[in-house]
Amino acid sequence: MARGIAAFTVYHALWEKKNKSGKTPIDIASPRVRKDLLQISMTHSRVVDHNTFRNDRLVEERIKNPNKHHKVLLAMDGGGIKAILIAGILQAIERELDDRLTNHIHWVGGTSCGGIIAIALGLGLSVEQSRRLFMSCRYKTFCGNNRMLPKHNAKGIESILRECCGSLTTMADLKCQKVMVTTARIKAAPPQLLLLRSYAPRISPREYERYGYMNPSKVLAWKAARSTS
């Protein structure tokens, strides 16, 4: 896991910089990490199969025939500290776009750490700020796993999310994109999927209750992030 984060979340140019001794990060890395860095820094070869061929055709068609009514949804899964890898992938996409990713998406959704990134983007934070959020909170949140201490520190997670989102910010305040994060009603049998949204469908209060919608203006953003985490 640490090798993956080291390899995927830094710019390739950084690996070529030399220290005072004239050595690069690749020179001083452990053999296993050096192998990862060398493999990733090589010219990327692309395997073409029927799936990539079909995707290429779809992309070409969309570029040639744009439709202003089409919407782009960014969906991210969970994985704890692997969120750093998700942020690294999003940064790579931004480098290809030469623009902020949020200027090209309309909806963003996620689960667990992916949901936290979704809320951060909805608040207007950049991908880099989202990455730094997880880098700064890793010691407050992930405290190891032994008989005396749980793997995750609930108070650490909540304090970071309050600081990031603001104590009074609601899901309705997320204006940059339409945001949705997943959580569950664990008291139901069996547990039921619950979506916390930044937008409200145009339905009556009775339908809100019938279909299990929650008013986004009454859901605190940090609590939504905590629920999905």
Secondary structure, DSSP 8 states (H G I E B T S, - for coil): -HHHHHHHSS-HHHHT---TTS--HHHHS-HHHHHHHHHHHS-------HHHHHHHHHHHHHHHS--TT---EEEE---GGGHHHHHHHHHHHHHHHTS-GGGS-SEEEESTHHHHHHHHHHTT--HHHHHHHHHHHHHHHB---SSSS-SB-HHHHHHHHHHHH-SS-BGGG--SSEEEEEEEETTSSS-EEEEEESS--S--HHHHHHHT---GGGSBHHHHHHHH-
